[in-house]
Amino acid sequence: MKCHCIFKFVTESAGGGNAFLTNLVNDFESKGRYTQNPEQAQIFLMNSHHNVEKVLTYRRKYPDHLFVHRIDGPMKSYNKIKDWRDDIVRFVNHYVADATIFQSQWSKLENQRLKLTNTALSTVIPNAPNPVIFNTQQRNMFLSDRKPRLIASSWSTNWKKGFKTLDWLDKNLDFDKYDMTFIGNSPVSFKNIRHIPPVQSLDMASWLKQSDVYIFTSAIEACSNALLEALHCGVPVVGVNSSSNPEFIGQGGELYNDPSEIPYKIGKIFKNYSVYQKSIQNPRLSEIGDQYYDFMETCVNAQKNSLMKRLGNLRYVQIKCLVLAWKIFGKLEAMRQ
C-alpha cells in the first residue's frame, strides 16, 4: 500500500506542519511507502485545514480510498475564538475523513471537547524533527566550570508564546550566573538576553547543541516542533506546565507554573544534569513513520467490510463556501491592518 499526502509543500521555512510532513514523506519514500502520483495511492493523508479544495476533489475522485486527517490545535485555543480554521477542520473531519491522527493527548481531548472531530478510527502520534539535523552528534558537554547556557526560541511574535515570561526573565534572571540567548522574532526588546534573528534549521541545531537548558514558555501547544527539536538535541527543558508540554518533556526536564519558579527549576536540573539528559525519551522520525503507516494499515483492514465516507453535493458546496469565506475574511483583515 502506498500513501499520498495532499499538501502544498514549500522548500523554504513555512511552519511546523510543512517541516514535519516533508520529513515524514522522506521517511515513507525511503521505505517504499509513498507515491507522488495520486493514481497509485490507496491512502491519502491530509493536514488540518490545508489544501481543502484538492482534498474535496480527491475524495470524490477516489471514493473507496482511505482518507486520514492529521490535525492539531484547536486553533481557537491560542488564537481568536472565532478562528474559522477550526470550522474548516470540523467539516473536513466530519464529512471527508475516515480516520484521524492527533499530535498529542491534549490536542485529542481539546478537539473532542469542542466536537471538532468525528471519525470511528483515531490515534495519537507525535511529531519528530529531521534526525539528520536535530540529534546529539557533536553536542557540547555541560561543564560546571563555565556559565551555564540557556536558550529559548520562537518564530511567532504572538504574546501567547510566552513573551511576558521571557520579559520577566530578562529583568530578573541572575545574568552573572547564566548566559541566555533567544533566537527568532520577539515583540520584547531584551536588555540582558542575547537576541539572535531567525536562523535556518542547521544553525538552530548548532545553537541548541551549544546550550545546556532550553526555556520553553509557550502555554498552548498541540505538539511544539521547537520543543521537540531541543529535546532531540539532548537539551533538558524547563517548560510551562500546560497543554501538551508535560507529555513531551516528561522526565527530561522540569515544569513551572509561575515564572518566578524558573530559576529554581534551572538550578535543580544543573544539580543532576546527566540524569535529566539521560531521561529524555522521544521517538525518532523513523519510529513515528512506522506508527503512521501501521495505523493506516489498521484502518484499511478495518474499513474493508464497510463503506468509506461519501461526500455529497451539499457538504461539498458547504465546505468550499467556508474555505472561500475564510480566505476573503483573511484578506480583509490583512487590509485593515
C-alpha positions as YAML, in Angstrom:
chain: A
units: angstrom
residues:
- id: 1
  name: MET
  ca: [0.00, 0.00, 0.00]
- id: 2
  name: LYS
  ca: [1.20, 3.46, -0.85]
- id: 3
  name: CYS
  ca: [0.31, 6.83, 0.64]
- id: 4
  name: HIS
  ca: [-0.03, 10.23, -1.00]
- id: 5
  name: CYS
  ca: [-0.02, 13.45, 1.04]
- id: 6
  name: ILE
  ca: [-2.44, 16.17, -0.10]
- id: 7
  name: PHE
  ca: [-0.34, 19.14, 0.91]
- id: 8
  name: LYS
  ca: [1.31, 22.07, -0.82]
- id: 9
  name: PHE
  ca: [4.96, 21.61, 0.14]
- id: 10
  name: VAL
  ca: [7.40, 24.52, 0.06]
- id: 11
  name: THR
  ca: [11.18, 24.37, 0.35]
- id: 12
  name: GLU
  ca: [11.64, 27.47, 2.50]
- id: 13
  name: SER
  ca: [10.73, 27.67, 6.18]
- id: 14
  name: ALA
  ca: [6.92, 27.67, 6.36]
- id: 15
  name: GLY
  ca: [5.74, 26.40, 9.70]
- id: 16
  name: GLY
  ca: [5.88, 23.18, 11.65]
- id: 17
  name: GLY
  ca: [3.36, 21.28, 9.52]
- id: 18
  name: ASN
  ca: [5.39, 21.75, 6.35]
- id: 19
  name: ALA
  ca: [8.61, 20.73, 8.11]
- id: 20
  name: PHE
  ca: [7.18, 17.59, 9.71]
- id: 21
  name: LEU
  ca: [5.28, 16.40, 6.64]
- id: 22
  name: THR
  ca: [8.37, 16.91, 4.48]
- id: 23
  name: ASN
  ca: [10.34, 14.70, 6.88]
- id: 24
  name: LEU
  ca: [7.53, 12.12, 7.06]
- id: 25
  name: VAL
  ca: [7.28, 11.88, 3.26]
- id: 26
  name: ASN
  ca: [11.07, 11.44, 3.04]
- id: 27
  name: ASP
  ca: [10.83, 8.60, 5.56]
- id: 28
  name: PHE
  ca: [7.96, 6.98, 3.65]
- id: 29
  name: GLU
  ca: [9.84, 7.27, 0.36]
- id: 30
  name: SER
  ca: [12.94, 5.63, 1.85]
- id: 31
  name: LYS
  ca: [10.77, 2.66, 2.87]
- id: 32
  name: GLY
  ca: [8.80, 2.39, -0.39]
- id: 33
  name: ARG
  ca: [5.56, 3.56, 1.22]
- id: 34
  name: TYR
  ca: [4.95, 6.77, -0.72]
- id: 35
  name: THR
  ca: [3.93, 7.81, -4.21]
- id: 36
  name: GLN
  ca: [3.94, 11.25, -5.79]
- id: 37
  name: ASN
  ca: [1.22, 10.03, -8.16]
- id: 38
  name: PRO
  ca: [-2.25, 10.04, -6.52]
- id: 39
  name: GLU
  ca: [-3.43, 7.50, -9.12]
- id: 40
  name: GLN
  ca: [-1.12, 4.94, -7.49]
- id: 41
  name: ALA
  ca: [-2.13, 5.67, -3.88]
- id: 42
  name: GLN
  ca: [-4.50, 3.67, -1.69]
- id: 43
  name: ILE
  ca: [-4.22, 6.08, 1.24]
- id: 44
  name: PHE
  ca: [-4.47, 9.87, 1.30]
- id: 45
  name: LEU
  ca: [-3.03, 11.89, 4.17]
- id: 46
  name: MET
  ca: [-4.47, 15.37, 4.59]
- id: 47
  name: ASN
  ca: [-3.36, 18.03, 7.04]
- id: 48
  name: SER
  ca: [-5.59, 20.24, 9.20]
- id: 49
  name: HIS
  ca: [-7.32, 22.96, 7.11]
- id: 50
  name: HIS
  ca: [-4.76, 22.95, 4.29]
- id: 51
  name: ASN
  ca: [-5.36, 22.39, 0.57]
- id: 52
  name: VAL
  ca: [-9.04, 21.64, 1.14]
- id: 53
  name: GLU
  ca: [-10.06, 22.19, -2.49]
- id: 54
  name: LYS
  ca: [-7.78, 19.38, -3.63]
- id: 55
  name: VAL
  ca: [-8.92, 17.21, -0.70]
- id: 56
  name: LEU
  ca: [-12.54, 17.56, -1.85]
- id: 57
  name: THR
  ca: [-11.59, 16.78, -5.45]
- id: 58
  name: TYR
  ca: [-9.70, 13.61, -4.44]
- id: 59
  name: ARG
  ca: [-12.46, 12.46, -2.08]
- id: 60
  name: ARG
  ca: [-14.90, 12.49, -4.99]
- id: 61
  name: LYS
  ca: [-12.44, 11.02, -7.46]
- id: 62
  name: TYR
  ca: [-11.30, 8.21, -5.13]
- id: 63
  name: PRO
  ca: [-14.39, 7.41, -3.02]
- id: 64
  name: ASP
  ca: [-13.14, 3.95, -1.97]
- id: 65
  name: HIS
  ca: [-9.72, 5.07, -0.77]
- id: 66
  name: LEU
  ca: [-8.77, 5.78, 2.84]
- id: 67
  name: PHE
  ca: [-8.54, 9.45, 3.84]
- id: 68
  name: VAL
  ca: [-6.56, 10.09, 7.05]
- id: 69
  name: HIS
  ca: [-6.77, 13.53, 8.67]
- id: 70
  name: ARG
  ca: [-3.78, 14.84, 10.67]
- id: 71
  name: ILE
  ca: [-4.95, 17.69, 12.88]
- id: 72
  name: ASP
  ca: [-3.52, 19.96, 15.55]
- id: 73
  name: GLY
  ca: [-4.98, 22.77, 17.59]
- id: 74
  name: PRO
  ca: [-7.68, 23.53, 18.38]
- id: 75
  name: MET
  ca: [-6.54, 26.82, 16.88]
- id: 76
  name: LYS
  ca: [-9.19, 28.67, 18.89]
- id: 77
  name: SER
  ca: [-7.14, 27.78, 21.98]
- id: 78
  name: TYR
  ca: [-4.26, 30.08, 21.09]
- id: 79
  name: ASN
  ca: [-5.81, 32.40, 18.51]
- id: 80
  name: LYS
  ca: [-9.15, 34.19, 18.24]
- id: 81
  name: ILE
  ca: [-12.17, 32.25, 19.47]
- id: 82
  name: LYS
  ca: [-13.74, 32.93, 16.08]
- id: 83
  name: ASP
  ca: [-10.88, 31.23, 14.20]
- id: 84
  name: TRP
  ca: [-12.51, 29.87, 11.05]
- id: 85
  name: ARG
  ca: [-9.77, 27.29, 10.52]
- id: 86
  name: ASP
  ca: [-11.25, 25.09, 13.25]
- id: 87
  name: ASP
  ca: [-14.61, 25.20, 11.45]
- id: 88
  name: ILE
  ca: [-12.93, 24.02, 8.25]
- id: 89
  name: VAL
  ca: [-11.22, 21.22, 10.19]
- id: 90
  name: ARG
  ca: [-14.57, 20.18, 11.70]
- id: 91
  name: PHE
  ca: [-16.33, 19.97, 8.33]
- id: 92
  name: VAL
  ca: [-13.46, 18.10, 6.69]
- id: 93
  name: ASN
  ca: [-13.15, 15.67, 9.58]
- id: 94
  name: HIS
  ca: [-16.89, 15.03, 9.83]
- id: 95
  name: TYR
  ca: [-17.64, 14.64, 6.12]
- id: 96
  name: VAL
  ca: [-14.37, 13.68, 4.40]
- id: 97
  name: ALA
  ca: [-12.01, 11.90, 6.81]
- id: 98
  name: ASP
  ca: [-12.16, 8.17, 7.54]
- id: 99
  name: ALA
  ca: [-9.58, 8.33, 10.34]
- id: 100
  name: THR
  ca: [-7.85, 10.95, 12.50]
- id: 101
  name: ILE
  ca: [-4.29, 11.36, 13.76]
- id: 102
  name: PHE
  ca: [-3.86, 13.70, 16.73]
- id: 103
  name: GLN
  ca: [-0.43, 15.01, 17.67]
- id: 104
  name: SER
  ca: [-0.88, 14.79, 21.44]
- id: 105
  name: GLN
  ca: [-3.34, 13.54, 24.05]
- id: 106
  name: TRP
  ca: [-4.07, 17.14, 25.00]
- id: 107
  name: SER
  ca: [-4.94, 18.03, 21.39]
- id: 108
  name: LYS
  ca: [-7.18, 14.97, 21.12]
- id: 109
  name: LEU
  ca: [-9.12, 15.84, 24.27]
- id: 110
  name: GLU
  ca: [-9.50, 19.51, 23.31]
- id: 111
  name: ASN
  ca: [-10.67, 18.72, 19.78]
- id: 112
  name: GLN
  ca: [-13.15, 16.18, 21.11]
- id: 113
  name: ARG
  ca: [-14.37, 18.60, 23.78]
- id: 114
  name: LEU
  ca: [-15.16, 21.15, 21.06]
- id: 115
  name: LYS
  ca: [-16.71, 18.41, 18.90]
- id: 116
  name: LEU
  ca: [-14.33, 19.15, 16.03]
- id: 117
  name: THR
  ca: [-13.71, 15.50, 15.15]
- id: 118
  name: ASN
  ca: [-15.96, 12.62, 14.18]
- id: 119
  name: THR
  ca: [-14.18, 9.51, 12.89]
- id: 120
  name: ALA
  ca: [-14.55, 5.98, 14.22]
- id: 121
  name: LEU
  ca: [-10.80, 5.41, 13.94]
- id: 122
  name: SER
  ca: [-8.25, 7.67, 15.63]
- id: 123
  name: THR
  ca: [-4.87, 7.61, 17.31]
- id: 124
  name: VAL
  ca: [-2.25, 9.88, 18.84]
- id: 125
  name: ILE
  ca: [1.14, 10.12, 17.13]
- id: 126
  name: PRO
  ca: [3.55, 12.97, 17.94]
- id: 127
  name: ASN
  ca: [5.90, 14.73, 15.56]
- id: 128
  name: ALA
  ca: [9.65, 14.30, 15.25]
- id: 129
  name: PRO
  ca: [12.25, 16.59, 13.67]
- id: 130
  name: ASN
  ca: [14.71, 15.77, 10.90]
- id: 131
  name: PRO
  ca: [17.19, 13.33, 12.53]
- id: 132
  name: VAL
  ca: [20.00, 14.35, 10.18]
- id: 133
  name: ILE
  ca: [19.88, 17.86, 11.68]
- id: 134
  name: PHE
  ca: [18.40, 17.55, 15.17]
- id: 135
  name: ASN
  ca: [20.42, 14.92, 17.02]
- id: 136
  name: THR
  ca: [23.01, 14.63, 19.79]
- id: 137
  name: GLN
  ca: [26.02, 14.33, 17.48]
- id: 138
  name: GLN
  ca: [28.80, 16.88, 18.16]
- id: 139
  name: ARG
  ca: [26.89, 18.18, 21.14]
- id: 140
  name: ASN
  ca: [28.91, 20.24, 23.62]
- id: 141
  name: MET
  ca: [29.13, 18.67, 27.06]
- id: 142
  name: PHE
  ca: [27.89, 20.63, 30.05]
- id: 143
  name: LEU
  ca: [30.90, 21.82, 32.05]
- id: 144
  name: SER
  ca: [30.41, 23.05, 35.59]
- id: 145
  name: ASP
  ca: [33.44, 25.38, 35.37]
- id: 146
  name: ARG
  ca: [31.71, 27.78, 32.93]
- id: 147
  name: LYS
  ca: [28.50, 29.80, 32.98]
- id: 148
  name: PRO
  ca: [25.51, 27.62, 32.07]
- id: 149
  name: ARG
  ca: [23.97, 28.49, 28.71]
- id: 150
  name: LEU
  ca: [20.21, 28.90, 28.45]
- id: 151
  name: ILE
  ca: [18.32, 29.18, 25.18]
- id: 152
  name: ALA
  ca: [14.77, 29.96, 24.02]
- id: 153
  name: SER
  ca: [13.24, 30.45, 20.58]
- id: 154
  name: SER
  ca: [10.10, 31.44, 18.67]
- id: 155
  name: TRP
  ca: [9.28, 32.21, 15.04]
- id: 156
  name: SER
  ca: [5.99, 33.82, 16.07]
- id: 157
  name: THR
  ca: [5.61, 37.14, 17.88]
- id: 158
  name: ASN
  ca: [2.28, 36.06, 19.39]
- id: 159
  name: TRP
  ca: [2.32, 37.02, 23.08]
- id: 160
  name: LYS
  ca: [0.86, 33.61, 23.90]
- id: 161
  name: LYS
  ca: [4.26, 32.15, 23.02]
- id: 162
  name: GLY
  ca: [5.27, 33.29, 26.49]
- id: 163
  name: PHE
  ca: [6.91, 36.66, 25.91]
- id: 164
  name: LYS
  ca: [5.71, 38.03, 29.25]
- id: 165
  name: THR
  ca: [7.69, 35.24, 30.89]
- id: 166
  name: LEU
  ca: [10.75, 35.98, 28.74]
- id: 167
  name: ASP
  ca: [10.44, 39.66, 29.65]
- id: 168
  name: TRP
  ca: [10.32, 38.66, 33.32]
- id: 169
  name: LEU
  ca: [13.47, 36.55, 32.89]
- id: 170
  name: ASP
  ca: [15.23, 39.41, 31.11]
- id: 171
  name: LYS
  ca: [14.59, 41.58, 34.17]
- id: 172
  name: ASN
  ca: [15.01, 39.03, 36.98]
- id: 173
  name: LEU
  ca: [17.38, 36.23, 35.98]
- id: 174
  name: ASP
  ca: [20.86, 36.34, 37.51]
- id: 175
  name: PHE
  ca: [22.97, 37.10, 34.42]
- id: 176
  name: ASP
  ca: [26.17, 36.96, 36.47]
- id: 177
  name: LYS
  ca: [25.31, 33.29, 36.88]
- id: 178
  name: TYR
  ca: [23.75, 32.44, 33.49]
- id: 179
  name: ASP
  ca: [24.09, 33.29, 29.82]
- id: 180
  name: MET
  ca: [20.81, 33.30, 27.88]
- id: 181
  name: THR
  ca: [20.10, 33.53, 24.15]
- id: 182
  name: PHE
  ca: [16.79, 33.99, 22.37]
- id: 183
  name: ILE
  ca: [16.57, 33.04, 18.69]
- id: 184
  name: GLY
  ca: [13.72, 34.20, 16.48]
- id: 185
  name: ASN
  ca: [11.22, 37.06, 16.45]
- id: 186
  name: SER
  ca: [10.17, 38.90, 19.59]
- id: 187
  name: PRO
  ca: [7.85, 41.80, 20.46]
- id: 188
  name: VAL
  ca: [10.09, 42.38, 23.50]
- id: 189
  name: SER
  ca: [13.33, 44.37, 23.35]
- id: 190
  name: PHE
  ca: [15.67, 42.43, 25.59]
- id: 191
  name: LYS
  ca: [18.32, 44.16, 27.69]
- id: 192
  name: ASN
  ca: [20.14, 41.12, 29.09]
- id: 193
  name: ILE
  ca: [19.07, 38.20, 26.93]
- id: 194
  name: ARG
  ca: [21.08, 37.95, 23.69]
- id: 195
  name: HIS
  ca: [18.68, 38.21, 20.73]
- id: 196
  name: ILE
  ca: [19.56, 36.42, 17.50]
- id: 197
  name: PRO
  ca: [17.27, 36.85, 14.45]
- id: 198
  name: PRO
  ca: [15.61, 33.72, 12.99]
- id: 199
  name: VAL
  ca: [18.05, 31.14, 11.65]
- id: 200
  name: GLN
  ca: [17.74, 28.09, 9.41]
- id: 201
  name: SER
  ca: [17.44, 24.58, 10.87]
- id: 202
  name: LEU
  ca: [21.15, 23.70, 10.65]
- id: 203
  name: ASP
  ca: [22.10, 26.84, 12.55]
- id: 204
  name: MET
  ca: [19.29, 26.30, 15.07]
- id: 205
  name: ALA
  ca: [20.57, 22.80, 15.78]
- id: 206
  name: SER
  ca: [24.08, 24.18, 16.24]
- id: 207
  name: TRP
  ca: [22.83, 26.72, 18.80]
- id: 208
  name: LEU
  ca: [20.90, 24.03, 20.64]
- id: 209
  name: LYS
  ca: [23.92, 21.72, 20.81]
- id: 210
  name: GLN
  ca: [25.97, 24.54, 22.35]
- id: 211
  name: SER
  ca: [23.30, 25.17, 25.01]
- id: 212
  name: ASP
  ca: [22.60, 23.46, 28.32]
- id: 213
  name: VAL
  ca: [18.92, 24.11, 29.09]
- id: 214
  name: TYR
  ca: [16.04, 25.10, 26.80]
- id: 215
  name: ILE
  ca: [13.48, 27.50, 28.29]
- id: 216
  name: PHE
  ca: [10.06, 26.81, 26.79]
- id: 217
  name: THR
  ca: [7.41, 29.43, 27.59]
- id: 218
  name: SER
  ca: [4.61, 28.76, 25.08]
- id: 219
  name: ALA
  ca: [1.50, 27.78, 27.03]
- id: 220
  name: ILE
  ca: [-0.77, 26.46, 24.26]
- id: 221
  name: GLU
  ca: [0.82, 23.84, 22.01]
- id: 222
  name: ALA
  ca: [-0.61, 20.76, 20.31]
- id: 223
  name: CYS
  ca: [2.90, 19.43, 19.69]
- id: 224
  name: SER
  ca: [5.67, 22.02, 19.51]
- id: 225
  name: ASN
  ca: [8.35, 21.38, 16.90]
- id: 226
  name: ALA
  ca: [10.67, 23.83, 18.68]
- id: 227
  name: LEU
  ca: [10.35, 21.88, 21.91]
- id: 228
  name: LEU
  ca: [10.97, 18.56, 20.17]
- id: 229
  name: GLU
  ca: [14.00, 19.94, 18.32]
- id: 230
  name: ALA
  ca: [15.61, 20.89, 21.64]
- id: 231
  name: LEU
  ca: [14.86, 17.52, 23.22]
- id: 232
  name: HIS
  ca: [16.16, 15.62, 20.19]
- id: 233
  name: CYS
  ca: [19.42, 17.58, 20.50]
- id: 234
  name: GLY
  ca: [19.71, 16.29, 24.07]
- id: 235
  name: VAL
  ca: [18.86, 19.58, 25.78]
- id: 236
  name: PRO
  ca: [16.89, 19.29, 29.06]
- id: 237
  name: VAL
  ca: [13.91, 21.66, 29.23]
- id: 238
  name: VAL
  ca: [12.32, 23.98, 31.75]
- id: 239
  name: GLY
  ca: [8.82, 24.36, 30.33]
- id: 240
  name: VAL
  ca: [5.48, 25.83, 31.28]
- id: 241
  name: ASN
  ca: [3.13, 23.27, 32.78]
- id: 242
  name: SER
  ca: [0.22, 23.43, 30.34]
- id: 243
  name: SER
  ca: [-1.34, 21.91, 27.20]
- id: 244
  name: SER
  ca: [0.79, 19.14, 25.65]
- id: 245
  name: ASN
  ca: [4.12, 20.25, 27.13]
- id: 246
  name: PRO
  ca: [4.22, 17.72, 30.01]
- id: 247
  name: GLU
  ca: [3.66, 14.86, 27.53]
- id: 248
  name: PHE
  ca: [6.92, 15.61, 25.72]
- id: 249
  name: ILE
  ca: [9.15, 16.99, 28.47]
- id: 250
  name: GLY
  ca: [8.47, 14.03, 30.76]
- id: 251
  name: GLN
  ca: [11.46, 13.30, 32.99]
- id: 252
  name: GLY
  ca: [13.79, 15.17, 30.63]
- id: 253
  name: GLY
  ca: [13.24, 18.49, 32.35]
- id: 254
  name: GLU
  ca: [11.18, 20.46, 34.83]
- id: 255
  name: LEU
  ca: [7.77, 22.14, 34.63]
- id: 256
  name: TYR
  ca: [6.86, 25.51, 36.09]
- id: 257
  name: ASN
  ca: [3.51, 27.15, 36.85]
- id: 258
  name: ASP
  ca: [4.79, 30.67, 37.51]
- id: 259
  name: PRO
  ca: [7.81, 32.47, 36.00]
- id: 260
  name: SER
  ca: [9.25, 33.01, 39.50]
- id: 261
  name: GLU
  ca: [9.80, 29.23, 39.72]
- id: 262
  name: ILE
  ca: [12.09, 29.12, 36.68]
- id: 263
  name: PRO
  ca: [15.43, 29.99, 38.39]
- id: 264
  name: TYR
  ca: [14.87, 27.23, 40.96]
- id: 265
  name: LYS
  ca: [13.92, 24.73, 38.22]
- id: 266
  name: ILE
  ca: [17.05, 25.62, 36.23]
- id: 267
  name: GLY
  ca: [19.22, 25.08, 39.29]
- id: 268
  name: LYS
  ca: [17.52, 21.77, 40.01]
- id: 269
  name: ILE
  ca: [18.43, 20.49, 36.54]
- id: 270
  name: PHE
  ca: [22.08, 21.55, 36.84]
- id: 271
  name: LYS
  ca: [22.41, 19.68, 40.15]
- id: 272
  name: ASN
  ca: [21.57, 16.40, 38.37]
- id: 273
  name: TYR
  ca: [22.24, 17.31, 34.77]
- id: 274
  name: SER
  ca: [23.22, 13.88, 33.44]
- id: 275
  name: VAL
  ca: [20.11, 12.28, 34.98]
- id: 276
  name: TYR
  ca: [17.79, 14.72, 33.22]
- id: 277
  name: GLN
  ca: [19.64, 14.39, 29.94]
- id: 278
  name: LYS
  ca: [19.52, 10.58, 30.00]
- id: 279
  name: SER
  ca: [15.80, 10.74, 30.83]
- id: 280
  name: ILE
  ca: [14.86, 12.45, 27.56]
- id: 281
  name: GLN
  ca: [12.61, 9.96, 25.77]
- id: 282
  name: ASN
  ca: [11.07, 10.95, 22.44]
- id: 283
  name: PRO
  ca: [10.65, 8.62, 19.43]
- id: 284
  name: ARG
  ca: [12.76, 9.30, 16.36]
- id: 285
  name: LEU
  ca: [11.33, 10.10, 12.95]
- id: 286
  name: SER
  ca: [11.71, 6.50, 11.70]
- id: 287
  name: GLU
  ca: [9.60, 5.24, 14.62]
- id: 288
  name: ILE
  ca: [7.00, 7.95, 14.02]
- id: 289
  name: GLY
  ca: [6.84, 6.99, 10.33]
- id: 290
  name: ASP
  ca: [6.26, 3.36, 11.30]
- id: 291
  name: GLN
  ca: [3.48, 4.40, 13.68]
- id: 292
  name: TYR
  ca: [1.78, 6.39, 10.90]
- id: 293
  name: TYR
  ca: [1.98, 3.52, 8.43]
- id: 294
  name: ASP
  ca: [0.89, 0.86, 10.95]
- id: 295
  name: PHE
  ca: [-2.16, 2.95, 11.85]
- id: 296
  name: MET
  ca: [-3.03, 3.43, 8.18]
- id: 297
  name: GLU
  ca: [-2.75, -0.33, 7.56]
- id: 298
  name: THR
  ca: [-5.01, -0.98, 10.54]
- id: 299
  name: CYS
  ca: [-7.57, 1.50, 9.17]
- id: 300
  name: VAL
  ca: [-7.52, -0.05, 5.69]
- id: 301
  name: ASN
  ca: [-8.12, -3.53, 7.16]
- id: 302
  name: ALA
  ca: [-10.88, -2.21, 9.43]
- id: 303
  name: GLN
  ca: [-12.63, -0.49, 6.52]
- id: 304
  name: LYS
  ca: [-12.54, -3.43, 4.09]
- id: 305
  name: ASN
  ca: [-16.02, -4.53, 5.04]
- id: 306
  name: SER
  ca: [-17.52, -1.08, 5.39]
- id: 307
  name: LEU
  ca: [-18.09, 1.90, 3.12]
- id: 308
  name: MET
  ca: [-15.80, 4.89, 3.14]
- id: 309
  name: LYS
  ca: [-17.37, 8.30, 3.64]
- id: 310
  name: ARG
  ca: [-19.23, 9.69, 0.66]
- id: 311
  name: LEU
  ca: [-19.07, 13.41, 0.01]
- id: 312
  name: GLY
  ca: [-22.48, 14.64, -1.10]
- id: 313
  name: ASN
  ca: [-23.16, 17.74, -3.15]
- id: 314
  name: LEU
  ca: [-24.48, 19.77, -0.20]
- id: 315
  name: ARG
  ca: [-21.45, 19.15, 2.03]
- id: 316
  name: TYR
  ca: [-19.12, 19.71, -0.92]
- id: 317
  name: VAL
  ca: [-20.61, 23.15, -1.55]
- id: 318
  name: GLN
  ca: [-20.73, 23.97, 2.18]
- id: 319
  name: ILE
  ca: [-17.03, 23.25, 2.69]
- id: 320
  name: LYS
  ca: [-15.98, 25.10, -0.47]
- id: 321
  name: CYS
  ca: [-18.01, 28.15, 0.59]
- id: 322
  name: LEU
  ca: [-16.50, 28.05, 4.09]
- id: 323
  name: VAL
  ca: [-12.96, 27.95, 2.69]
- id: 324
  name: LEU
  ca: [-13.73, 30.81, 0.28]
- id: 325
  name: ALA
  ca: [-15.26, 32.92, 3.07]
- id: 326
  name: TRP
  ca: [-12.22, 32.27, 5.28]
- id: 327
  name: LYS
  ca: [-9.85, 33.42, 2.52]
- id: 328
  name: ILE
  ca: [-11.87, 36.56, 1.84]
- id: 329
  name: PHE
  ca: [-12.13, 37.36, 5.54]
- id: 330
  name: GLY
  ca: [-8.36, 36.88, 5.92]
- id: 331
  name: LYS
  ca: [-7.63, 39.30, 3.07]
- id: 332
  name: LEU
  ca: [-9.99, 41.90, 4.54]
- id: 333
  name: GLU
  ca: [-8.30, 41.55, 7.94]
- id: 334
  name: ALA
  ca: [-4.89, 42.00, 6.33]
- id: 335
  name: MET
  ca: [-6.09, 45.12, 4.51]
- id: 336
  name: ARG
  ca: [-7.45, 46.61, 7.75]
- id: 337
  name: GLN
  ca: [-4.13, 46.04, 9.48]
...
